Amino acid sequence: MIHHTRRGSVTLKKQWFVGSKSSNIENSYRFEAELGSGAYGKVMKAVNLNSNQTVAIKMIQKIRVKDYKTFNKELSILSIMDHPNIVKVLETYETERICYLVMELCEGGELFDRIIQEKKLSEANAAFVMRKLFSALSYCHDQGICHRDLKPENLMFVTKSPDSDIKLIDFGLAKDITEHSVMHSLNGTPYYIAPEVLSGSYSHEIDCWSLGVIMYVMLSGTPPFNGKNNEEILMKVYNGSYSFRPRAFQMVSEMAKDLISRLLVKDPELRYTARDAFNHPWIRGLAPLPEIPLSVNVFNDISQFVESESLKKATLMFVASRLSERDINQLKEVFIALDKDGDGLLSRDEYEMGLHQSGINIDRSALDMMWQIMDSNKNELIDYTEFLAACLHNQQYMNVGILKTAFEYFDMDGNGLITYAELRSVLRDKEVSLNLKDDEVEEMIKEVDRNGDGFIDYAEFLQMMVGKI
């Protein structure tokens, strides 16, 4: 029988580990090739000098940003987003002229490029992509976020492999619909815009329409609403008039066309939601969830996480948020397999079902304790990064570069010591009620401070993480 203490049960939130710095970025990253450029500046490939992790860095020229408040809103939304198929922002650096957005690197190109290259996708490949996008969108909408600019150019493959994972990027037009459930501004791209946007009053259902258009394009190689100019395209969109052209769709199944037709419904109240689409027979049949059990080894890592010091839990949250796709791929697949409803979060029922299916028996009180501690942000669900942090095996974080990066994140002034004030500053939230209490921060220090000087030095930090120096 597993016994758990209440050691280290503190509130931790993923967005606390998205750092914001004003120091010279070149002290932390080596810039390599240019990946592209846009209205606001360049995107560069770069390497973290500590961890050797390859990243993408978006260089935003402040002078080109008309509305800095909107830019900050995109950053705020991205820092909160926590889903396997939404691009991760890692940290930001800011100078007087430039803001550097450090993000996970996607090297597989845009979905748009893949459609051009392959003319159209097979139903199996399209279903694989759409399942992931419906899950990501379901997550966004549950978090109160409407993307408002879904198109193949904003969907990036992680690698060039045919079975690469895909990520939703660019939240520049995204809107928090918890504040305003109805939106009015005309945004989006003509081919993918929903009819109600043209009427001037709309909500999150517009994203589902856009995914319907994307699915149509993937399977046929042509857009459902075409025309000689934008005006003609928008008129067809407004009327909601499209057809499955026989030549383009002769090899496409009726089931696939059924799903498209349920997304391209002019009345947003009758349109499929992302969750409806995730559960459609076409998705379930061609792109079923992976069948990867929650192994005993992973369960043992979770048990060790539960027993670990509070600062170690916080450090593992940081590490989990920074590891590359390659490093966490197997755990990601376990998470997706457990997340039966595809909302990007694990419910208590889903987690218990995973334990049961793996033949892992645990008594109720131990399970209650495990759940409470894994649920670091106290939302009664297990978020993606919370799951990764709890499941990391020591081989995944026993890397001097990664641990040095983590230590430097907490050691804000770079003097080689983590202080009470620094922990208090890093682990904080706008919602004061969710911030750690003074005695909780003090306890975090005491658990690790072996020489009793009131600080945590690098040797103490390493001993906490790997058990030896």
Long-range contacts (C-beta under 8 A, 24 or more apart in sequence): 1-363, 1-366, 2-303, 2-362, 2-363, 2-366, 3-366, 4-303, 4-306, 4-307, 4-366, 4-369, 4-370, 4-373, 5-307, 6-369, 7-307, 7-308, 7-309, 7-310, 7-447, 8-308, 8-309, 8-310, 8-312, 8-313, 8-373, 8-447, 9-310, 9-372, 9-373, 10-310, 10-313, 10-314, 10-376, 10-436, 10-440, 10-444, 11-376, 11-377, 11-378, 11-434, 11-435, 11-436, 12-313, 12-314, 12-317, 12-376, 12-377, 12-427, 13-376, 13-377, 13-429, 13-434, 14-79, 14-80, 14-82, 14-317, 14-321, 14-377, 14-383, 14-385, 14-386, 15-79, 15-80, 16-317, 16-426, 16-427, 16-428, 16-429, 17-317, 17-318, 17-321, 17-322, 17-409, 18-79, 18-89, 18-90, 18-91, 18-92, 18-321, 19-90, 19-91, 19-92, 19-409, 20-91, 20-92, 20-93, 20-94, 21-91, 21-92, 21-93, 21-94, 22-93, 22-94, 22-95, 23-93, 24-93, 25-57, 25-93, 25-100, 28-93, 29-55, 29-57, 29-102, 31-57, 39-64, 40-64, 40-65, 41-98, 45-105, 46-102, 48-401, 48-405, 50-401, 50-402, 50-404, 50-405, 50-408, 51-322, 51-399, 51-401, 51-402, 51-404, 51-405, 52-401, 53-322, 53-324, 54-105, 54-324, 55-90, 55-102, 55-103, 55-104, 55-105, 56-102, 56-103, 56-104, 56-105, 56-106, 57-100, 57-101, 57-102, 57-103, 58-100, 58-101, 58-103, 59-98, 59-99, 59-100, 60-98, 60-99, 60-100, 60-101, 61-97, 61-98, 62-96, 62-97, 62-98, 62-99, 63-97, 70-172, 71-99, 71-172, 73-174, 73-176, 74-171, 74-172, 74-174, 75-101, 77-145, 77-171, 77-174, 77-176, 78-171, 80-143, 81-139, 81-140, 81-143, 81-145, 81-171, 82-344, 82-383, 82-384, 82-385, 83-135, 83-136, 83-139, 83-140, 83-344, 83-384, 84-132, 84-135, 84-136, 84-165, 84-332, 84-335, 84-336, 84-344, 84-384, 85-132, 85-133, 85-135, 85-136, 85-165, 85-166, 85-167, 85-168, 86-136, 86-139, 86-140, 86-167, 86-168, 87-156, 87-167, 87-168, 87-169, 88-321, 90-321, 90-322, 104-167, 104-324, 104-325, 105-324, 106-156, 106-157, 106-158, 106-167, 106-169, 107-157, 107-158, 107-159, 107-160, 108-156, 108-157, 108-158, 108-159, 108-160, 108-161, 108-164, 109-156, 109-157, 109-160, 110-152, 110-153, 110-154, 110-155, 110-156, 110-157, 111-152, 111-153, 111-155, 111-156, 111-157, 111-166, 111-214, 111-218, 112-151, 112-152, 112-153, 112-155, 114-157, 115-152, 115-217, 115-218, 115-221, 119-221, 120-218, 120-219, 120-220, 120-221, 121-218, 121-219, 123-219, 123-252, 123-253, 123-256, 123-282, 123-286, 124-286, 124-287, 125-162, 126-215, 126-218, 126-219, 126-256, 127-256, 127-282, 127-283, 127-285, 127-286, 127-287, 128-163, 128-286, 128-287, 129-155, 129-166, 129-218, 130-211, 130-215, 130-218, 130-277, 130-283, 130-287, 131-278, 131-283, 131-287, 131-342, 132-165, 132-166, 133-166, 133-168, 133-211, 133-214, 134-211, 134-274, 134-275, 134-277, 134-278, 134-283, 134-342, 135-274, 135-278, 135-336, 135-339, 135-342, 135-343, 135-344, 136-168, 136-344, 137-168, 137-207, 137-208, 137-211, 137-274, 138-273, 138-274, 138-275, 138-278, 138-342, 138-343, 138-344, 139-343, 139-344, 139-345, 140-168, 140-174, 140-207, 141-177, 141-204, 141-207, 141-273, 141-274, 142-343, 142-344, 142-345, 144-176, 144-177, 144-178, 145-171, 145-174, 145-175, 145-176, 145-177, 146-174, 146-175, 146-177, 146-183, 146-203, 146-204, 146-206, 146-207, 147-171, 147-173, 147-174, 147-207, 147-210, 148-173, 148-174, 148-175, 148-183, 148-187, 148-188, 148-206, 148-207, 149-173, 149-174, 149-187, 149-188, 149-189, 150-192, 150-207, 150-210, 150-211, 150-214, 151-189, 151-191, 151-192, 151-210, 151-214, 152-214, 152-217, 152-218, 155-214, 158-325, 165-325, 177-203, 177-204, 190-225, 190-230, 190-233, 190-234, 190-237, 191-217, 191-223, 191-225, 191-233, 193-234, 193-237, 194-237, 194-268, 195-237, 195-238, 195-239, 195-240, 195-266, 196-268, 198-234, 198-237, 198-238, 199-238, 202-268, 203-268, 205-268, 205-269, 205-271, 205-273, 206-268, 207-274, 208-263, 208-271, 208-272, 208-273, 208-274, 208-277, 209-263, 209-264, 209-268, 209-271, 211-263, 211-274, 211-277, 212-260, 212-262, 212-263, 212-264, 212-272, 213-264, 215-256, 215-259, 215-260, 215-263, 216-242, 216-260, 216-264, 219-249, 219-252, 219-256, 219-260, 220-244, 220-245, 220-248, 220-249, 220-252, 221-248, 222-248, 224-260, 224-264, 240-264, 240-265, 240-266, 253-282, 255-281, 255-282, 255-285, 256-282, 258-282, 259-283, 275-341, 275-342, 275-343, 278-341, 278-342, 279-341, 279-342, 289-336, 289-337, 289-339, 289-340, 289-342, 290-333, 290-336, 290-337, 291-337, 292-330, 292-333, 292-334, 292-337, 293-334, 293-337, 293-354, 293-357, 293-358, 294-334, 294-338, 294-354, 294-355, 294-357, 294-358, 294-360, 295-334, 295-358, 296-358, 296-360, 297-393, 298-331, 298-334, 298-391, 299-355, 299-358, 299-360, 301-390, 301-391, 301-392, 301-393, 302-370, 302-374, 302-390, 302-391, 303-370, 305-373, 305-374, 305-389, 305-390, 305-391, 305-392, 306-369, 306-370, 306-373, 306-374, 306-390, 309-444, 309-447, 309-448, 309-464, 310-440, 310-443, 310-444, 310-447, 311-410, 311-418, 311-423, 311-444, 311-445, 311-447, 311-448, 311-456, 311-461, 311-464, 312-448, 312-464, 312-465, 313-373, 313-376, 313-389, 314-410, 314-427, 314-444, 315-403, 315-406, 315-410, 315-461, 315-464, 315-465, 316-389, 316-390, 316-392, 316-397, 317-376, 317-385, 317-386, 317-389, 318-406, 318-409, 319-389, 319-392, 319-396, 319-397, 319-402, 319-406, 320-385, 320-388, 320-389, 320-392, 321-385, 322-402, 322-405, 322-406, 323-388, 323-392, 323-396, 323-402, 327-396, 328-388, 328-396, 331-387, 331-388, 331-391, 331-392, 332-388, 334-391, 335-384, 335-387, 335-388, 344-384, 345-381, 345-382, 345-383, 345-384, 346-381, 346-382, 346-387, 347-381, 348-380, 351-382, 377-434, 378-434, 394-466, 397-465, 398-465, 398-466, 403-461, 403-462, 403-465, 403-466, 407-458, 407-461, 410-456, 416-457, 416-458, 417-455, 417-456, 417-457, 418-445, 418-455, 418-456, 418-457, 418-461, 419-454, 419-455, 420-445, 420-454
